Amino acid sequence: MNLVGNWSYPTNIRFGTDRINEVVEACQSSGIQKPLLVTDRGLANLDITTSTLDLLDAAGLGRAIFSEVDPNPNDKNVDAGVQAYRDGGFDGVIAFGGGSGLDLGKAIAFMAGQKRPLWDFEDIGDWWTRADADAIAPVIAVPTTAGTGSEVGRASVISNSESEEKKIIFHPKMLPVVVICDPKLTVGMPQAITAGTGLDAFAHCVEAYSSPHYHPMSQGIALEGMRLVKDNLPEAYNNGSNLDARANMMSAASMGATAFQKGLGAIHALSHPIGAMHHTHHGTTNAVFMPSVLKFNEPAIRDRFNHVAAYLDIEGGFDGFCQFVDEFNDAFSIPKNLTELGVSNPDFERLIDSALRDPSVGGNPVEMTAKNTRALYESVA
C-alpha cells in the first residue's frame, strides 16, 4: 500500500439563504475596500447582480463591475480584466456567477500583481512557485450556479485563444478567502443550465471516486455528493423555486470540487478539448461522455461502484449505476452524442493530442492512450 497524499481543504464558507447580505462584511473582514465585481455578460444586468452592487455602493465600496467574460473564459478575457483592475485601482475581487465568472475573477485577482505571462503559471510541476504570492489579491466567491465548485478551488480553467486548449492556472492563494453560498441566487437558472451544472457536479464526484489516488476524505465527500445530486437535481430541474433542492445542489457542487483534489479523469480530459474548440457547455459535455467513460473504466472501478450503487439505493451494482446514469441524462434531455451537442466535423487528431496532454488524464484509473482515446471520442461522435 502507498498511503501517501497531499491534502488541502476548503475555505471560510457562509452557506444559507440571504447570506448575500453579508457581502459587505465579507469585504471588510478580507481587507477589501474597493472591490471589482467580476461576472459574465448574461448576469451583468440581472437583479441578483444589481442588488449586490447596491449593497456594496450603500456601504461606500463602489459598484464597479467587469463582465467581459466568455462562456469558456480565455486569455483575452483575463488581459482585459487585469487592465480594468489595474486602471481602477481595486484591491480585491468579488467573483460572481457560474464557473466562467468565478474562474475569470480568480484569474484576474491572481494576475493583476504578476509580471510574468499567464501561461507561466500553468498547473505543471512547481510552476506555481514562479508567482509573487504577496501580489495576489483576495477573492470573495459568490456562486450563482450549482456545478463547477470553482468557489472552493485553487485554480482557474482558462482557454488559450490561439491553441484552442483549456489550461489550468494554479496557485494555493487563488483559493477565495470567503465564499458566500446563497441558494436564492440560483433560483432563476434556466432548466438547461440547472441540468448541465448539476451534472458537472455529479461528474466531479464520479471521477473523484474513480481516481486511484489515496484520499479517503475526498472519497467520502464524493460519495455523499453523488447522493445529493441524485436526490435533488430532478426537483431543482422541475421545480426551480424549491430552495431545499437548490441548497443541496449548491452543497453538492462545492463537495464535488473539494473531492476532485483526489483527481479527475477521462471525462474531463475528453471534455476540455471539445469545450475549447467547439465552445460547448462544460457540464453538459461531461454528461455526454460519462456513459462511455464508465464502461471504459469498468475493469478498475466495477467493485467500488457496486458499493456506490448500494449507498445510492440503486439495484444491480455497477451495471445498475450505468443504467441509472443513462436514465438520469435522459431525464434532463442531455444529448446522446457530440453531433446532438452541436459538434460537427471534429478533428479527432487534435482532440486526441489535447486530451492526452490534459492534466486530468493522470487521475483516470485506466491508462489513456491514443488508441483508446480515439475509441472514446468515436463512441460518442
Beta strands, then each sheet from edge to edge (+ up, - down):
strand 1: 12-15
strand 2: 35-38
strand 3: 65-66
strand 4: 92-97
strand 5: 139-143
strand 6: 155-160
strand 7: 165-170
strand 8: 178-181
sheet 1: 1+ 8+ 5+ 4+ 2+ 3+
sheet 2: 6+ 7-
end
